[in-house]
Amino acid sequence: IFMKISILKFLLITVFVFCFSSTNSSANKIRIGSLQYGSVNWELKLIQDLNLDKKNSFELEIVELASKNAAAVALQGGAVDLIVTDWFWVSRQRNEKRLFSFIPHSMAAGGLITSSKSSIKNDLDLKNKKIGVAGGQVDKGWLIFRAYYKKKHGTDLIDLSRPIFGAPPLLNKKMEQKNFDAILTYWPYQAKLLTDNNFKKVISINEILNELGIPDGMPVIGWVFRDDWGKNNNLDLDNFIKASEEAKKIMLESDEVWKKIRPNMMADDDLLFNNLREIYREGIPKNKFTESQIEGAKRLYSILSKIGGKELVGNAKELSPGTFWSN
């Protein structure tokens, strides 16, 4: 009888320990939704490869998704804990009582690319030109470019040029086929064109932001999550941000570690690989996000809300309080 009781106790203790450890493990898992071939995956997979998640007391699960919209749906539905998107989206969600917050991830942004033999030397040369624009009419890069042009020349570029909107890979192909005079595209596709001496960069989005009076170091995209998740998992969130910052530091300082990253980059060509690496590094935030940058974000939001209208910001004319996480 005594032996049976001892065995029963052992089984109960084993079940208890198993249940407790399973619950504890689940609590420390962070699910991040990212695009399968996106640059965000470079950092996330490096965190896994170097065990930076384990070192910082959490388990990273990468949930690969097909599109930016799919990532937003996954976050809203609770299928993932974090995604990477822009703070305009966060502000609009908050204005509509869906409380998400933003922590900066990258300043990398695209720019205006044209043929190296093109007569386009600056923005004044874009009149009556056919411009391929990555994304849609409320793509942030396009709106920023229009705002810059209007401030500088007093005219809206949309009235002077012939913008054609499309997916970045298609725009690159059309540019190579000489179907466009210039394209305004995202930074990875800019890097691909610039591996070829047939193309040149006229101006970058970051240069334009400076022209608009926006402080240096303005993040373009960041880690986005529900407020309640952030508050309930504050330690895990802090640990993830530590791992992310550690990965970025390694990516910034070590060329050797990029050998691990390269298989995820779809960069067989050495020049393309180097371009992608260096533009990625340029986008890594060098300092903590400051109050002056938040004020800059408010200014940029106000500028773009006038151009993008309700399609971009809904009914909110100002940046929603709490958009940038400060817990």
C-alpha positions as CSV (number, residue, x, y, z in Angstrom):
1,I,0.0,0.0,0.0
2,F,2.8,2.4,1.0
3,M,4.5,1.7,-2.3
4,K,1.3,2.4,-4.2
5,I,0.9,5.8,-2.4
6,S,4.5,6.7,-3.1
7,I,4.1,5.9,-6.8
8,L,0.8,7.9,-6.9
9,K,2.6,10.9,-5.2
10,F,5.4,10.7,-7.7
11,L,3.0,10.7,-10.6
12,L,1.1,13.6,-9.2
13,I,4.3,15.6,-8.7
14,T,5.5,14.7,-12.2
15,V,2.2,15.9,-13.7
16,F,2.3,19.1,-11.6
17,V,5.8,19.9,-12.7
18,F,5.0,19.2,-16.3
19,C,2.0,21.4,-16.3
20,F,3.8,24.2,-14.5
21,S,6.8,24.1,-16.8
22,S,4.5,24.0,-19.9
23,T,2.6,27.1,-18.6
24,N,5.8,28.9,-17.8
25,S,7.3,28.1,-21.2
26,S,4.2,29.3,-22.9
27,A,4.2,32.6,-21.0
28,N,7.7,33.3,-22.1
29,K,7.1,32.7,-25.8
30,I,6.9,35.7,-28.0
31,R,5.3,35.3,-31.4
32,I,6.3,37.8,-34.0
33,G,4.7,38.0,-37.4
34,S,6.9,38.9,-40.3
35,L,7.0,38.7,-44.1
36,Q,8.8,35.6,-45.3
37,Y,11.3,37.4,-47.4
38,G,11.3,40.7,-45.5
39,S,14.4,42.3,-44.0
40,V,12.9,42.0,-40.5
41,N,13.5,38.3,-40.7
42,W,17.3,38.9,-40.9
43,E,17.3,40.2,-37.4
44,L,14.8,37.7,-36.0
45,K,16.6,34.7,-37.4
46,L,19.9,36.0,-36.1
47,I,18.3,36.3,-32.6
48,Q,17.4,32.6,-32.9
49,D,20.8,31.5,-34.4
50,L,22.8,33.3,-31.7
51,N,20.3,32.2,-28.9
52,L,19.8,35.8,-27.9
53,D,16.2,34.9,-27.0
54,K,17.3,32.2,-24.6
55,K,20.0,34.5,-23.2
56,N,17.3,37.1,-22.4
57,S,14.8,34.6,-20.9
58,F,12.2,34.2,-23.6
59,E,11.5,32.0,-26.6
60,L,11.1,33.7,-30.0
61,E,8.6,32.2,-32.5
62,I,8.7,33.6,-36.0
63,V,5.3,33.4,-37.7
64,E,5.9,34.0,-41.5
65,L,3.0,35.8,-43.2
66,A,2.3,36.6,-46.8
67,S,1.7,40.3,-46.8
68,K,1.6,43.5,-44.7
69,N,-2.2,43.2,-44.5
70,A,-2.0,39.6,-43.3
71,A,0.4,40.8,-40.5
72,A,-2.1,43.4,-39.4
73,V,-4.9,40.9,-39.3
74,A,-2.8,38.4,-37.4
75,L,-2.0,41.0,-34.7
76,Q,-5.6,42.2,-34.5
77,G,-6.8,38.7,-34.1
78,G,-4.2,37.7,-31.5
79,A,-2.4,35.1,-33.7
80,V,0.9,37.0,-33.1
81,D,2.1,39.3,-30.3
82,L,4.1,41.7,-32.4
83,I,4.5,42.8,-36.0
84,V,6.6,45.5,-37.7
85,T,4.7,48.3,-39.3
86,D,4.6,52.1,-39.3
87,W,3.4,54.5,-36.6
88,F,0.8,56.1,-38.9
89,W,-1.1,52.8,-38.7
90,V,-0.7,52.7,-34.9
91,S,-2.0,56.3,-34.5
92,R,-5.1,55.6,-36.7
93,Q,-5.9,52.4,-34.8
94,R,-5.6,54.3,-31.5
95,N,-7.9,57.0,-32.7
96,E,-10.5,54.3,-33.5
97,K,-10.1,52.9,-30.0
98,R,-7.9,50.0,-30.9
99,L,-5.0,50.5,-28.6
100,F,-1.7,49.5,-30.1
101,S,1.8,51.0,-29.4
102,F,5.0,51.4,-31.3
103,I,8.7,50.9,-30.5
104,P,11.2,52.0,-33.2
105,H,13.0,49.4,-35.2
106,S,14.5,50.9,-38.4
107,M,15.1,54.2,-40.1
108,A,15.8,52.6,-43.5
109,A,13.8,54.2,-46.2
110,G,13.7,54.2,-50.0
111,G,14.2,57.0,-52.5
112,L,13.9,58.2,-56.1
113,I,15.8,56.2,-58.6
114,T,16.4,57.0,-62.3
115,S,18.6,55.9,-65.2
116,S,22.2,57.0,-64.9
117,K,21.8,58.6,-68.4
118,S,18.6,60.3,-67.5
119,S,18.2,64.1,-67.7
120,I,16.6,64.0,-64.3
121,K,19.1,65.6,-61.9
122,N,16.8,66.9,-59.2
123,D,13.1,67.1,-58.3
124,L,12.5,70.0,-60.7
125,D,13.1,67.7,-63.6
126,L,10.1,65.5,-62.8
127,K,7.5,67.7,-64.5
128,N,5.5,65.6,-67.1
129,K,7.6,62.5,-66.2
130,K,6.2,59.0,-65.7
131,I,7.0,58.0,-62.1
132,G,6.5,54.5,-60.8
133,V,5.5,54.6,-57.1
134,A,5.8,51.6,-54.8
135,G,2.5,50.9,-53.0
136,G,-0.6,53.0,-53.4
137,Q,-1.7,56.6,-53.4
138,V,-1.3,56.9,-49.6
139,D,2.1,55.2,-49.4
140,K,4.1,57.2,-46.9
141,G,7.1,57.6,-49.2
142,W,5.0,59.1,-51.9
143,L,3.1,61.4,-49.5
144,I,6.4,62.6,-48.0
145,F,7.8,63.3,-51.5
146,R,4.7,65.3,-52.4
147,A,4.8,67.3,-49.2
148,Y,8.5,68.1,-49.8
149,Y,7.8,69.1,-53.4
150,K,4.9,71.3,-52.4
151,K,6.9,73.0,-49.6
152,K,9.9,73.6,-52.0
153,H,8.1,74.6,-55.2
154,G,4.5,75.5,-54.1
155,T,2.9,72.9,-56.4
156,D,1.7,69.4,-55.8
157,L,3.8,66.9,-57.8
158,I,0.7,64.8,-58.5
159,D,-0.6,67.6,-60.7
160,L,2.6,67.9,-62.6
161,S,3.8,64.3,-63.2
162,R,2.3,61.0,-64.2
163,P,2.5,58.7,-61.2
164,I,1.8,55.0,-61.7
165,F,1.4,52.8,-58.6
166,G,2.5,49.2,-58.3
167,A,4.3,46.5,-56.5
168,P,8.1,47.1,-56.0
169,P,9.3,44.0,-58.0
170,L,7.2,45.0,-61.0
171,L,8.4,48.6,-60.8
172,N,12.0,47.5,-60.8
173,K,11.3,45.3,-63.9
174,K,9.5,48.2,-65.7
175,M,12.4,50.5,-64.8
176,E,14.9,48.1,-66.3
177,Q,12.7,48.0,-69.4
178,K,12.8,51.8,-69.6
179,N,9.0,52.1,-69.1
180,F,9.4,54.8,-66.4
181,D,11.4,58.0,-66.2
182,A,12.0,57.3,-62.5
183,I,10.6,55.2,-59.6
184,L,10.1,56.0,-56.0
185,T,10.6,52.7,-54.2
186,Y,11.5,50.9,-50.9
187,W,15.1,50.6,-49.9
188,P,15.7,46.8,-50.6
189,Y,14.5,47.4,-54.2
190,Q,16.5,50.6,-54.5
191,A,19.6,48.5,-53.4
192,K,18.9,46.0,-56.2
193,L,18.8,48.7,-58.9
194,L,21.9,50.4,-57.6
195,T,23.9,47.3,-58.1
196,D,23.7,48.1,-61.7
197,N,25.7,51.1,-63.1
198,N,22.7,51.9,-65.3
199,F,20.8,53.5,-62.3
200,K,21.4,56.3,-59.8
201,K,19.7,57.7,-56.7
202,V,18.4,61.2,-57.0
203,I,17.3,61.7,-53.4
204,S,16.4,59.5,-50.5
205,I,13.3,59.8,-48.2
206,N,15.6,60.5,-45.2
207,E,17.1,63.5,-47.1
208,I,13.6,64.7,-47.8
209,L,12.6,64.4,-44.1
210,N,15.5,66.6,-43.2
211,E,14.2,69.2,-45.8
212,L,10.8,69.1,-44.1
213,G,12.5,69.9,-40.8
214,I,12.0,66.5,-39.3
215,P,14.9,65.5,-36.8
216,D,17.5,63.0,-37.8
217,G,16.8,59.4,-36.6
218,M,13.1,59.4,-37.3
219,P,12.0,55.8,-37.3
220,V,10.1,54.6,-40.4
221,I,8.9,51.3,-39.0
222,G,8.8,49.7,-35.6
223,W,7.7,46.8,-33.3
224,V,3.9,47.1,-32.8
225,F,1.8,45.3,-30.2
226,R,-1.4,45.7,-28.2
227,D,-1.2,47.9,-25.1
228,D,-2.7,45.3,-22.9
229,W,-0.2,42.7,-24.1
230,G,2.7,45.1,-23.4
231,K,1.5,45.8,-19.9
232,N,0.8,42.2,-19.1
233,N,4.1,41.0,-20.5
234,N,6.3,44.0,-19.7
235,L,9.3,41.9,-18.7
236,D,9.1,39.7,-21.8
237,L,8.8,42.8,-24.0
238,D,11.8,44.5,-22.3
239,N,13.8,41.3,-22.8
240,F,12.8,41.1,-26.5
241,I,13.9,44.7,-27.0
242,K,17.2,43.9,-25.3
243,A,17.8,41.0,-27.6
244,S,16.8,43.1,-30.6
245,E,19.2,45.8,-29.7
246,E,22.0,43.3,-29.1
247,A,21.4,41.7,-32.5
248,K,21.4,45.2,-34.2
249,K,24.7,46.0,-32.5
250,I,26.3,42.8,-33.8
251,M,24.9,43.5,-37.3
252,L,26.3,47.0,-37.2
253,E,29.8,46.0,-36.0
254,S,30.5,42.6,-37.4
255,D,30.9,41.7,-41.1
256,E,31.5,38.1,-40.1
257,V,27.9,37.6,-38.7
258,W,26.5,38.6,-42.1
259,K,27.6,35.2,-43.4
260,K,24.9,33.8,-41.2
261,I,22.3,36.3,-42.4
262,R,23.1,36.1,-46.2
263,P,21.1,32.9,-46.9
264,N,18.0,34.9,-45.9
265,M,18.7,37.8,-48.1
266,M,18.3,36.4,-51.6
267,A,21.5,38.1,-52.6
268,D,23.7,35.9,-54.8
269,D,25.5,38.9,-56.2
270,D,28.2,40.2,-53.9
271,L,27.5,43.9,-54.8
272,L,23.8,43.5,-54.0
273,F,24.7,41.8,-50.7
274,N,27.0,44.6,-49.8
275,N,24.4,47.3,-50.8
276,L,21.7,45.6,-48.7
277,R,23.9,45.2,-45.7
278,E,25.1,48.8,-45.7
279,I,21.6,50.3,-46.3
280,Y,20.3,48.1,-43.5
281,R,23.1,49.3,-41.2
282,E,22.3,53.0,-42.1
283,G,18.8,52.3,-40.9
284,I,19.7,51.0,-37.4
285,P,18.8,53.6,-34.8
286,K,21.9,54.9,-33.2
287,N,20.3,56.6,-30.2
288,K,17.3,56.3,-28.0
289,F,14.0,57.8,-29.3
290,T,13.8,61.3,-27.9
291,E,11.1,63.9,-27.2
292,S,12.3,66.0,-30.1
293,Q,11.7,63.1,-32.4
294,I,8.2,62.6,-31.1
295,E,7.6,66.3,-31.8
296,G,9.0,65.7,-35.2
297,A,6.6,62.8,-35.7
298,K,3.7,65.0,-34.7
299,R,4.8,67.6,-37.3
300,L,5.2,64.9,-40.0
301,Y,1.8,63.5,-39.1
302,S,0.1,66.9,-39.4
303,I,1.8,67.5,-42.8
304,L,0.9,64.2,-44.3
305,S,-2.7,64.2,-42.9
306,K,-3.4,67.2,-45.1
307,I,-2.1,65.4,-48.2
308,G,-3.3,61.8,-47.5
309,G,-6.6,62.8,-46.0
310,K,-9.0,60.4,-44.5
311,E,-7.7,57.5,-46.5
312,L,-4.4,57.8,-44.6
313,V,-5.5,59.0,-41.1
314,G,-9.2,58.5,-40.8
315,N,-10.8,61.4,-38.8
316,A,-7.6,62.1,-36.7
317,K,-5.9,65.3,-37.7
318,E,-3.2,64.9,-35.0
319,L,-1.0,62.0,-33.8
320,S,-2.9,60.0,-31.2
321,P,-1.5,60.1,-27.7
322,G,0.2,56.9,-26.7
323,T,1.3,55.9,-30.2
324,F,4.9,55.7,-29.0
325,W,5.3,53.2,-26.2
326,S,6.6,54.8,-23.0
327,N,5.8,52.2,-20.3
